[in-house]
Amino acid sequence: MHLVRKRVCSPDQENIKRLYDKYFSKNYDQHMRATNHYVTMQKIMRQLRSYFNGRILDPTCGTGEALKMLLDMFGADARLLIGNDFSDGMLAHARIKLRNSGTLLTTFDAEDVRLASATIGTVFCSYTFHWFTDKERVAQEFRRVLVPEGTLISLEEFPLLINGSKHMPRDVKKMIANTVGKTKLNGLDELIRIFRSTGLVFVDLVIEKIDDNHDMYGLVFKRV
Ligand SMILES: C[S@@+](CC[C@H](N)C(=O)[O-])C[C@H]1O[C@@H](n2cnc3c(N)ncnc32)[C@H](O)[C@@H]1O
């Protein structure tokens, strides 16, 4: 396994990284399973199966669940998978889940992707755009690493519900309010506008209900 490190500079990003390292990583998988998020992700990924090409990068893979779903989905056909996340706490789970799978795990800041241009067939980014501090830059980075005809698959939920349970410590609630309060997306149109502004072409959208309060959106863009 190969690790590439980069210092994360922005205070907001440091805050987000700390939130995942110290708090969310502890029971992220349990939460995502109990709240129907993983099942919904899997439904969307299956519908978008034909858009996955060649080498796949998950730039914010968290605990590696989507990568595991991809391994299950493509079986013997599994493409080379690269998982990345700037939270060591989250990656620790991915390392266990994906051991012996041949998946390459890295830890760079997705706002500065440490990969050569035009080397990735599909960038698959789930459930993270609401955290990026410089969303345009991230979108440009994703486009830069895609090969021509490569695809960007982005999963997000609208409306975003990170309100924190009553069991969440106060300082964590405050950190969430201070960060996602600033970084969250205003809606699907904003996400589409950001990707299109890089020259990526919007090709598909699927929507699945997570629960009665919000839906998950799977968007596909192509580098032409
Ligand atoms: C809500 S989790 C999503 C994890 C996974 N993609 C999923 O769908 O379950 C957001 C993840 O993005 C990571 N993250 C946020 N900003 C990042 C950045 N700038 N660079 C790398 N990872 C980042 C966090 O550490 C966290 O693991």
The ligand as a Gaussian input file, in Angstrom:
#p B3LYP/6-31G(d) Opt

LIG

0 1
 C      -19.579000      11.936000       4.629000
 S      -18.014000      11.124000       4.494000
 C      -18.258000      10.189000       3.004000
 C      -17.410000       8.958000       2.977000
 C      -17.738000       8.015000       1.806000
 N      -17.492000       8.653000       0.545000
 C      -19.173000       7.550000       1.884000
 O      -19.957000       7.802000       0.974000
 O      -19.526000       6.924000       2.893000
 C      -16.957000      12.406000       3.934000
 C      -15.505000      11.948000       3.814000
 O      -14.773000      12.919000       3.085000
 C      -13.502000      13.083000       3.673000
 N      -13.032000      14.402000       3.243000
 C      -13.656000      15.594000       3.415000
 N      -12.959000      16.578000       2.811000
 C      -11.860000      15.989000       2.257000
 C      -10.749000      16.478000       1.515000
 N      -10.634000      17.782000       1.227000
 N       -9.813000      15.609000       1.087000
 C       -9.904000      14.269000       1.393000
 N      -10.932000      13.752000       2.104000
 C      -11.907000      14.598000       2.526000
 C      -13.777000      12.933000       5.167000
 O      -12.619000      12.602000       5.880000
 C      -14.803000      11.807000       5.162000
 O      -14.204000      10.537000       5.244000

